[in-house]
Amino acid sequence: MSGFAVLAVLGFGVAYIGPMTATSPRAQAAEVAPISLYASTIANAQAYLAASDQTVGLGRDGVVYSVYVTPKPTPTPTPSAAKGSSSSSSSWSPPFVAPDPGTAQSIAYGMVQQRGWGDDEFACLVALWNKESGWRVGAYNAGSGAYGIPQALPGSKMASAGADWETNPATQIAWGLGYIGGRYSSPCGAWSHSQSTGWY
């Protein structure tokens, strides 16, 4: 074997075996400092005091420390405001916000009023469809196949409201309000169901 080959084998051996046998100071576990009797006593006293209303003096080297525990005040319940709709059983009702003209929400607001539903029902509808589609006409849920502003499943159901169901917000909204009215009687009823089950 040539001298170069011997050096190469020797170099590879050192490079391969060397790191396995060497110990790194970083690889050693750090030692945990032992807990002193004093620290343990303080911890026990604090735990005891937290469970009671007493004051205890603790001391070391002639110095006395007093630990006081102030009990947390009991919160008093505040009466909640009356709900705007009796059809909603959820604990929170969304506020009414007037829609911007020319938007899908503006179209829906007119349709909600035509059905005789008030601003509280419109607020529930806004919250519901914000959650479902963000009021996007082309919103598509790849997991379920739901489509459109009301997330019809399948989207082709909305063809019963118009042939332009894929692109027209008014068609989608008309279908969605019909579905909500038939199944939940109102947008707040649908919102309440959505809040409790995650779908409507």
URKAGI-V683591 format. One record per helix or strand of 3 or more residues. SS is the DSSP state (hx for helix, st for strand). FROM is the first residue (numbers start at 1). TO is the last residue. If there is no record, write none. Layout:
# URKAGI-V683591
ss,from,to
SS,FROM,TO
SS,FROM,TO
This chain:
# URKAGI-V683591
ss,from,to
hx,3,21
hx,25,27
hx,37,50
st,56,60
st,63,67
hx,104,114
hx,119,132
hx,155,161
hx,169,184
hx,187,197
